[in-house]
Amino acid sequence: MSLFVDLLGWAGAGAMLYGYAMVSSSRMAGDGMPYQTINLVGAIALMVNTACHSAWPSAILNVVWGAIGLTAVTRMIMTRNKKKTVSVP
């Protein structure tokens, strides 16, 4: 189990660094769904890793980071669904 948790942490860190690099190099929009999803997945992976290692400050940071990411993804999905809904008079 420890190896899995460690690999999960490394994958989460890699995902977040990848997203940051893509936004910083203007290859991905910071307010787009791909970046927000990468950030959310990375935060969840790091949240599990840091909690299992009892690194509570980092775990709480990633809980908040994940909540921000979840809020952003939820708003994007809701906005997308509103645009798909057509009002018929």
N, C-alpha and C positions, 0 to 999 in steps of 0.2 A: 504494500500500500504506500509506503514511504517513497518508493521510486516513482509511482504514479503521481503522487502529490508534487514531487519535485519536477517531473516532466511537465505537469500541468502549469506549474509556476513559470517555468522557462518558456512554455508556449504562450502564456499570457503576456509575459514581458516582451517576447518577440512580436506578438501581435500589436501591442501598443506602440512599440518602437517603429514597426513598419508603418502603422497609420500616421504617426507623427512625422516620419521621414517623407511620406507621400504628400502630406499637407504642406510641409515645409518646402518641398521642391515643386510645389504647384502642380502635382500630378493627380491630386485628389482634392475635392472641395471639403473644407472643414465643416460645412453645414449640410453635407450630403449623407444619404443613408449608408453608403459603404463605410465611410469613416466612423460614423456613429455606431454601426454594428461591430466593427473591429474593436472600437474602444470598449463597448459593452462586454463583448466576449472576453477581451483581455482583462477587464476589471473583475469579472466573475472568476476567471481562472486564478488571478492573483489573490482574490479574496479567500478562496478555498485554501490556497497554498499558505498564505500568511496566517490564517486562523489555525490551520493544522500545526504550524510551527510556533504558535502562541506569540506571534509578532503583532500584538493588538493595535498599536498605532497604525501600522500599515494595513491591517485588516479593516479597521474603521475607515481609513482613507479610501480603500477600494470599495467599501459598502457605499460610501457617499458618491464616489466616482461612478459606480454602477447605477445608482439611483438617478444621477444626472443623465447618464446615457440612456437608461430605460425611459425617462421622461422625454428625451429628445426623439427617440425612435417611436414612442407612442404618439407623440404630436405629429410626426411625419406621416405615420400610417393614418391617423384620423384626418389629416389634411388631404391626403391622397384619396381617401374614401369619400370625403365631401365633394371633391372635384369630380368623382365618378358618378355621383348622384345627380340625376337630371330632374329638374322641376318641370312638370307639365302643367300649364295653366288650365 
